[in-house]
Amino acid sequence: MKRKTLLMLVLLLGIGTFYPGTNGFAQDDPYAGRTITGTAYFIGGRRPGRSLPFRLLLQRLSPAEEINQLNSALQSGQDDLLKRLSNMKAGRIEVGTGVGIPANAIIRTEEGDGRTKLTVLYERNLSFAELRYGARSANYRFGYAELYVGRGENEGMLIPAAFIRLRDGNTWEVEDFGTFPARLMGLQVRGSGRSTAR
C-alpha cells in the first residue's frame, strides 16, 4: 500500500507573503549558504532498516516567481514540471557518501512557534536498468524532502522516488514509490548563512 503526502497548493502560491520584496523572499535569509546534516533512516523498500548520512547544502531559497512557474508547469503534467525544474538550482542534496545531485527547488515556510519547514524538490537520477527495462519506478522521476528545523527537534522525511500530480486544481499530491518515506533524524543546521540580497 502506497503512502501519499499531500501538499496544499495555496501554501506554495502564498509563500511570497513570508518574504517581502520583488524576489519573493527576505533580503537577509538565514538559511542561504548553510548546510543541514543528519541521518536518513529507511523504513521500507528493498533495504528496510538501512541508515545513510544525509546532507543538504543550501545556496538560496526558491523565489515566488520560480514556485509559480513550477505550479503552472504542473498544470500540464509531470513532464512539463520536470522540464521546468531541471533549469533551476537552489542547492545540493546528498544521501549516502556520493557527491549528490542538485536540489532544484528549496521552499521555506514558517510554521510558527520558531519552527521552519524547508521543502526540497529535485530531479532524481534514473538508473540504466530502470530505463532499459521500462521499470515502473521510471515514472517516479522526482525526489522530495521535508525538513523541520528551528525550535524543538529537527527532523523530516525523504521520498527518494516520487510521482507528483495536481488534484482538484489546488492540491499537490506526492506519491512515494516505496512503502514509506525515509525518516530524517538528528538534523543539524551548520554555518552562519549569508545575505541573498540582489
SULZI-V745551 format. One line per field, one symbol per residue. ss: DSSP state (H for helix, E for strand, - for the rest). Layout:
ss = ???
This chain:
ss = ---EEEEEHHHHHHHHHH----------------EEEEEEEE-------EEEEEEEEE-----HHHHHHHHHHH---HHHHHHHH-----EEEEE-----EEE-EEEEEEEE--EEEEEEEEE----HHHHH---HHHH--EEEEEEEEE----EEEEEEEEEEEEE---EEEEEE-----EEEEEEEEE--------
